[in-house]
Amino acid sequence: MGARPRAERVVWAVGGSDSSGGAGIQADIRTIHNLGVHAGSIVTAVTAQGARGVSGVWPVPLETLAAQWEVLERDLPPAVIKIGMLGTAAHVRFVAERLRNLGVSAVLDPVMGASAGGALLDDDGRYALLHELIPQVSVLTPNLVEASALLGGRSLSTSEEIETAARNLAALGPSTVIIKGGHGEGPLAQDCVLSGDRLVWLSSRRLQSEHTHGTGCTFASAYAVALSRGGSAIDAAVVAKMYVTEAIRNGYAAGQGAGPVQQGRWPQQEIDLPWSTGNAAAGSQRL
C-alpha cells in the first residue's frame, strides 16, 4: 500500500471561534480551504455572538493554546501563519514568543472588536499587540478603525494621514502594512499598501452591501494563502482584495443583522481586479 498524499502547503489560522460562523476561525478555514491550501487551526477564544453583536468571550487557557500550537508545529509546520483575535495580553505575548522561534511569515489582522459590536481585546492586550507582537509579524492588515486605535486614536481621514500611519506602523517591524479602506466613505474602497520602500494604492468600486461580516478575517487569510504560494507582497494584496470583493458581492443574510461574506474559490473575474496607483487621488481618476 502506497504512502498517503500529503498537503503541498499548510497555512495556520490562529484566532477566536465565531459562534455565528461569519468571521473568526470559521471564516479563516473556509478561505484557506477554498483557495486550495490545508488549514491548521489554533483556537484562542470562544465567543458567543450573532449578527447583532457579541454577548460573551472566553479565552482558552494558556495550556490549551500551547498544546494546540505544539501539536501543529510537530506535525503540520506552516508555510505562513494568519493571526486574528487573541483576546488577552497573555495570549498576545504567547504568540509573540512562539513566532520568535518559528521563523515563518505571519500575517496579523489586529482584531480588537467585532464588526457587529463588542470589544475583543482589552487595553493591556492592545499594548502587548503594539509593542510585542507587531514587531514579530511580517504583514499587518488593519482597517482604518484598527490603524487609528493602534496609533492612539489618530485621525485617518485623508490619504496623507493614512500613508503616514502606514509608515509609522511599518517602523514597528512589519515589512508590509496594508491599511484597508472598506470602512471609509465615497465611491471607492481604497487600500494603502506599503511594502518596504514601495507604496501603492489599490482601488475598486465600493460595493453597497450590508452583508460584510468576516471581511477582515477573509482578507488576511486570502493574503496568507497567496503569500504561501510564492506571491510577492503587492501581488498577494491584489489577490486578497479581489477575493474579498467577490466575497462581499456574494454575501448573504443570516440571522437578524448584517450577514456574512461568502468565501469562494480562487478569484478570476476581471471585474474584481483593483487598479494600482502611486497615490489615492490617481485612483479616483479611473471612475
HUWOFEN-V140625 format. One record per pair of residues at least 12 apart in sequence whose ideal C-beta (glycine too) atoms are under 6 Angstrom apart, sorted by the first residue. I is the first residue (numbers start at 0). J is the second residue. Records with the same first field share a line. If there is no record, write none. Layout:
I=J, J
//
This chain:
6=37
8=36, 78, 227
9=37, 39, 75, 77
10=31, 36, 79, 223, 224, 227
11=39, 77, 80
12=24, 27, 38, 40, 81
13=41, 82
14=43, 83, 84
15=43, 44, 46, 84
16=42, 45
17=46
18=47, 48
19=48, 49
21=212, 213, 259
22=212, 213, 216
24=40, 42
26=213, 216, 217
27=216, 220
28=40
29=262
30=217, 220, 221, 262
31=220, 224
33=262, 264
34=224, 265
36=224
39=71, 75
41=67, 68
43=85, 86, 90
44=56, 58, 86
45=57
49=254
50=115, 254, 255, 256, 257
51=115, 255, 256
52=115, 116, 117
53=113, 117
58=86, 87
68=97
77=103
78=227
79=104, 223, 226, 227
80=105
81=106, 219, 220, 223
82=105, 107
83=108, 110, 216
84=110, 119
87=124
88=123, 124, 127
91=124, 127, 128, 132
92=127, 131
95=131, 132, 135
98=135
104=137, 226
105=136, 137
106=138, 219, 222, 223
107=136, 139
108=140, 215, 219
109=128, 141, 145
111=148
114=212
115=256
129=149
133=171, 172
134=171, 172
136=173
137=174
138=173, 175
139=168, 173, 176
140=177, 219
142=179, 182
143=155, 182, 183
144=182
146=164, 178
150=164
158=279
161=178, 191
165=178, 191, 193
169=193
175=194, 232
176=193
177=190, 192, 236
178=191
186=205
187=202, 205
188=203, 205
189=202, 279, 282
192=236
194=232, 233
199=275
200=276, 279, 282
201=240, 273, 275
202=273, 274, 282
203=244, 273
206=247, 248
208=247, 250
209=257
210=250, 251, 257, 258
211=247
212=257, 259
213=259, 260
214=243, 260
217=243, 246, 260, 262
218=239, 243
221=239, 242
222=235, 239
225=238
240=273
241=266, 271
242=266
244=271
245=263, 266, 271
246=260, 261, 262
247=260
249=261
//
